[in-house]
Amino acid sequence: MDEVEVVVVGAGQAGLSAAYHLRRSGFEPGGGFVVLDHAPAPGGAWQFRWPTLTYGRVHGMHALPGMELTGADPGRSSAEVIGEYFARYERRFELPVRRPVDVREVRDAGAEGRLLVRTSAGDWSARAVINATGTWERPFWPRIRGQELFRGRQLHTAGYPGPRDDAFVGRRVVVIGGGTSAVQHLLEVARVAEETVWVTRRPPVFREGPFDEEQGRAAVSLVEERVREGLPPRSVVSVTGLPMTEEMRRARADGVLVRRPMFTRITEDGVEWPDGSRFRADTLLWATGFRPVIDHLAPLRLREPGGGIRMEGTRSVRDPRIHLVGYGPSASTIGANRAGRAAVRDIRALLGTSGAPAERGVEGAAAA
């Protein structure tokens, strides 16, 4: 069993931000901290994005701390651009990322206040854990009556192959979901499909003009309130509304971006609404979001009766050794950066490392 001060679980935006601040705060790779990543390569969940999501179409990608992403071709796949950026980042700051490693459970070690982190690559003993597992590995599929009877194809954003797939070309397609991904899928698929229908549970809210700092703080505060109460978090994007673009305006004028309410039944060959109206479909595309990947924390019994983990900042109220970054209000890329720094600050206090080496500059961290 390897002993470290801190285990970081996940090497996406939030995990790398936390690792950067650990290194900058004097925690050394090896005995100080380790990053365990489930993915096969650098890039976090970005490496699994669909090929038509180019870097220029990415919604709100914020640079990692200490190193800007510059000169990227907006026409290149976001999976390639961000994967290469994350790889350069790991090399520059010599972050100790181990992959692919599947973290199976985190539990109390029962001795000296340490935690036991069980993984596919062996066990680690740690004094604190920063959980940065995100949501990509847990796509949410709503359960609708008759779903198992549908004879066509059902796909989720997590496995979206792009619009040129046989599931969409010349097909009748239902796109379900009210977020940015749903709209992107709809606009792409509508160009090749015979017909499309867009379905959402709630009427979508479109946002005109720039999204300023005050609006951003208000949106984050709504999500923070939920996690303080121990409720499952909503994404920050879900409370900010959809940014209206010229492409979306054209699609609305063309009758593509016209929302219908959620259907109540799935039939063998389509969907049906409460009034009995139907749409014959070949493909159902579920852009219905994701849920936090936190089952490996179950032995610690962190969940509240409301189903979520009650948080103070990034710290779990039930166990201050556990910090969640990229969760709830820190799920955005800029929020993940801030959460990484906040988690490390709290962990330094928890471990009594106020006398640890002073925070080093970016160049000092890179050269260590």
Protein Blocks (a to p, Z undefined) as FASTA:
>chain_A
ZZdfbdcedjdfklmmmmmmmmmnopaghjlpccddfbfbehijmlmpcfklcfklpghi
acdehiacehiafkbcfklmmmmmmmmmmmmnopacddddddfbdcdehighiacdddfe
bccddfbdcdfebjmlmccddddehklmpmbdcddfklogbjkbmklgopacddedjbfk
lmmmmmmmmmmmmbdcdddfbdcdddedjddfklmmmmmmmmmmmmmnopacddfklmno
paddfklmmmmmnomacccdddfbdcfkbccdfkopacddfbdcddebjaddfklmmmno
pacfkopacdehjbcfklmkbccehiajlmpmklmmmmmmmmmmmmmmmnopmmgccddd
fklmmmZZ
